[in-house]
Amino acid sequence: MNTIPTVNFADFVSGDPARKAHFVQALGKAYQEVGFVAVQNHGIDQQLVDGFYQAVEQFFALPDDIKSKYEIQGLAGQRGFTSFGKEHAKQSSAGDLKEFWQTGQTVEDGEVISEYYPPNVQVDELPAFNTLGFQLYRNFEHTGKYLLRSLALFLDLEETYFDDKIHNGNSILRAIYYPPITSEPASAIRAEQHEDINLITLLVGASADGLEVMDTNGQWVPVKTAPTEIVVNVGDMLQRLTNNVLRSTTHRVVNPPRERWHTARYSIPFFLHPKSEVRLDCLPGCVSDSNPLQFAPISAGEYLDERLREIGLKK
């Protein structure tokens, strides 16, 4: 595997049944074999992406004492700022070389689930950071919904199977800052090898290379995409729901070569989650004699809580 597969989102929304069917099979096959794809013509507003990246750089350039006032205790990093080195991979105790900001769901239709979500944290110094983040969140939600519709068809489910499960879901928009490396790291890299927790992750752009995925032979492969493409990968919740039919692939963000240690890296992934009460019990159609049941029943909320403890964000 020299690179990740590429699919054209325009095929799925084209209105042409043949193109749509081709996309469904291409996406499903890629997620069975690799777990990562590059998506062309994804429908996420590039001007919005560029604007938010600028706002993200401005936020992380603020003095530490200003950023720290947005680190809210008791939220396990699910809203607002998380300072450098707080998060680590579940198999590692070394903190990743990053800090980040998280924006969560804003319920606008009065659904009672809003009572269970903490309010989003607003940055007083940068109003555009707040508004652009909200708009980008909605863009990601829209594209993510249609990608899940494609996967529903691939799994022989109703096309809209996931729609009500992710409506007002517990999704997270994360803005990550990997600062310049100023001394020899003790053991950590920018993000140690891990798998994502959620259903799917949509990653739009990154200011520098570094993302690598592990292929089926256990080798690390750099992810190279065009600037106009997004990277979308399977998370552990979807792998669990499909009884390992779709793969949540191990990935990491490596440190740059020593001559580029002075450079920073920014990244904006969107972690698409269902509502917390949604069951992740394996789909019956994904369990067979050749692929017996591999996971115990659990809800999305229970699973998220378990994983947040494993990565050090929740005590």
Secondary structure, 3 states (H helix, E strand, C coil): CCCCCEEEHHHHCCCCHHHHHHHHHHHHHHHHHCCEEEEECCCCCHHHHHHHHHHHHHHHCCCHHHHHCCCCCCCCCCCEEECCCCCCCCCCCCCCCCEEEEECCCCCCCCHHHHHCCCCCCCCCCHHHHHHHHHHHHHHHHHHHHHHHHHHHHCCCCCCCCHHHHCCCCCEEEEEEECCCCCCCCCCCCEEEECCCCCEEEEEEECCCCEEEECCCCCEEECCCCCCCEEEEECHHHHHHCCCCCCCCCEEECCCCHHHCCCCEEEEEEEECCCCCCECCCCHHHCCCCCCCCCCCCEHHHHHHHHHHHCCCCC
